[in-house]
């Protein structure tokens, strides 16, 4: 979001010049000022093990005790600029330095603020400010610290997460989520969706969820849960709207009909509620994986959702792994809303980029005919659409599509546009659906 306001004073090496002095000096022109909260825009990028330093969920309090901890803050400028920087909300006497584009300035303490002076920043793009402690360990940052940015650069616009309304500090630090909504035949009921994902090496940081087969009532894809654990995840929402799975009436609960070997099944909440299944599986960046989902009404007022997972180009139905089969009550429909997305679910890794190729999308109608998907609409969540973060992209890549988010990169792709891939003549999936596990 744009947090700009005009001031009649400006930050100088000697401190803050009040309005009256600025007027009498005449040579000092008004500067624009932006307040960039650490809560929505900063990350611990270096810290000794066990330091406990970091931003609490919500970002309103920053713990910073160890002098070896480095906190990086990011904001976006729309052109090259000269900016004056200061850190407000500091504990008395805290010694901090700031590094921008390879130049380090020791801070000058002025009350509860530390001033760093002027920096020349390239643009357009994101500016990274590395804040480092100097001196002995101790509490350095207290509640609601913020970087104050001032500039005389004409018409400069600064973008960052400026508000915590609706929990935006947390969502902003997670970064923008991006989606591909696929164009599918509208005149026939659809039963199957098939697609592939390839995550390039180095584009799979902690917190990534690469979702392949999304549908109106759930989602299916792969994620990075820790440094040692990765999962294949398939979930279906309950028709009862709540974030607390325990509050769902028995008649509205998603029922597990089957699950594959090694798959764990349970309930989930916090983003709606429903049935969730996952397989701990060491999927690898650089490899391609296939996803198959089936949606069929059971003729009794419910719908059955099933998903299978395989490495690319399986030779037979037996190469597919069943993840789970769920029954959703009060639902009578076939496949709708086929889509993919990319998100980061860890608010500590929103400064690290991720990317994936989404390809070979097909849907099969109830008559058994496969239809190639060649068009997708690129959209984003409220973090992207609301202008809080600008590091997102999507479009055509080879015969398929790509999605990219986080990492504070500069080459953004505008949202709400459609792309057509070059894969019109691909070969339909050869899947004996009657022999699937």
C-alpha positions, 0 to 999 in steps of 0.5 A: 500500500502507499503510505505517503504523506507530505511533511514540512520538516525533513530529516537532516544529519543533525536531527529533525528540523521543526516546521518553523526552522524549515520555513525560515531556512527557505532553502529546505524544501518540503520532503515526502515521508513514509513510515514503514513498520517492521511488523509487516516488512521485516525478517530475521536473515541472520541469527545465532541458533537459540537466540529467540530473536524475531517478530512475534506473530502479528509483528507488533513486537520485535525481539532483538537481543543478540548483536549477531542478529540481522534484520532485513526490511524491504520497501518498494520505490517506483524510480531511482531516489535519494532517501533519508532513513531513520529507525523509530521506536528504539530502546534508549541508547540502542546502537544500530547500523543500516546497510543499503546497496552495499553501503553501511551507515552507523546510526546516530541516536536521537531520543527513541530514534536512530538516524542513518542519513541519506542513501541513493537507491536504484529503482524501480524495485525493492530496497533492502535495508539490513539493520545490525546491532552494535555493542553488547547484547540487550533489548534493542527494539521495543513495541511497534518499531518502524523505518521512517523514509523521507525523500525529495525525489519528485513524485516518488511512490513507496509501497510496503505493508503499511497497516495491520488491519485484518492481520495484514502484518502477518499476511504481508510477511507471508507474501502474495499468493497467486493463482491460475484459473483454467478455462474448461468446457462449459457445456459438459459435466467434468469428472477428472482433472489432471496436471503436472508440476515441476519446481525448479531447483532452488525454488522450494523454500520452507513454507511453499505450497505448490497447489496443482488441482484446485476445485470448488470445494478443495485443493491438492498439491505438494508442500515444504513443511520443514527442512526434513519433511515434505508432503503431498496434501489433499483437502476438502472443505465441509459445507458448514462454514467455520474455522473450528472443525469441532463446531461442524455438525455430524451431518455436515462433516466430510467423511473419509471413504479410503486412504492410500498406504502411509497417508494420514487423514484428519480434520483441519481448521483455521481457513474453513474446516473439513477433511484433510489427508497428507502423505509424507513424501520426499518429492524433489525440486527439478522432478515432475509430478502428476496429479489426478482428481475425480469429482462424482456425485453419489446420487444420494445428495453427496459428492465423492472427491478422490485424488491420486499422485504419481511421478511423471509419465507412469506406465500403468494405473498401478503407478498412481498412489491413492491419497484419499477418497472423501464424501462431502455431504449436501453436495451434488455436482461434478468438477468445477473451478479447476485452478492452481495456485502458489502460496507461502504459509510461513511468515518467516520466509516471505523474503525468499522467492519460489517458482513452479511450472504448471503444465499438461492440464487436462479435464475429462468429461463424463462421456470419457473424452479428455479436453486439453486446457490451454488458457488460464487467468492469472489472479492474486490474493488480497495481499497482491490485489490490495497493493501491499506486496508487488513481488508476484508473477505468472504467465506462459512458460513453454507448453504450460504456465508458471507462477512466482511469488515472494523474494521481493523481485522487481519484474512483476506481472500485472494481475487479472489477465489471461494467458494461452499456452502453446500446448494445444497438440499434446497427447491426452493422458493414458489412464485406465481410470477403472483400475485406479487404486 
